[in-house]
Amino acid sequence: MSKVTVHRKAHFNAAHRLFRKDWSDARNYEVFGKCSNPNYHGHNYELIVSLTGEINQETGFVFDLGILRDLIKTEIEDCLDHKNLNIEVEEFQNLNPTAENISVVIYNKLQKHIPNHLDLKITLYETQRNFVSYSGE
């Protein structure tokens, strides 16, 4: 049976600060640069959610992209869009909101709604040139 990957793009805007609470401002600046600004900074994140699996012979779908669209809206966009990740999002109260950590949080939020026979991959663009991918490994 053929395996196919389907993708859904989404976006959200969010502010964050990269820093460790146990480090001085000088040490945070040394490691995270201007991203450690105590007044935060923001990004226009681009998200690609990819699902890989066999085509369902009855529907012709790997997964209904309308359902995926709705999951991304309720589980990701509604929770992260126009938020200060450090302050307003529970998962980042004690987790540095790097693109890497954000992609893992997104994966974990979506994975519980995706059938086990499908492989989930998250690709998150923080900028047009900087992006990360995570597939649960």
Steps between C-alpha positions, in 0.01 A plus 500: 500500500624849415599739776432866438574811705239776527586845631303784655650848535401740775645802672495682828662811643654487844747678725761333714826546682779245490660485841572290804364628830806374684742703282587868518385736225862516382528121471161479324613767253828316444315177407173625346604843370224751429245218534551531877357854503314535834222682310447202267489486119267335251483278194254417226527123529417279202394147588481193277330194644574184300329163527634190326307180453320273261217633291163391636341302217150604602561879516815547292645705788804444719318729746218747452672838466187679622530314829871579513425869434256505793746320730775748420264791567371375836816334632767737366382831356244574772763423768805673352386774262560856624629373833810564703621141519702550820211656689174373350571142392517243779744269321764776498478607863814294568610416144704735283278577196763429234377390157616150594291492818200662330503227232503226766210665685302524174576136419383386845178703477412354159627144545223407744243572225676321212431131432791274600547365147606844373842657542490863614771755419511864602697760306511842661645808332605768746631712213519438127850359546481337846279198548486173691334164445385248759342159454494359850849355503 
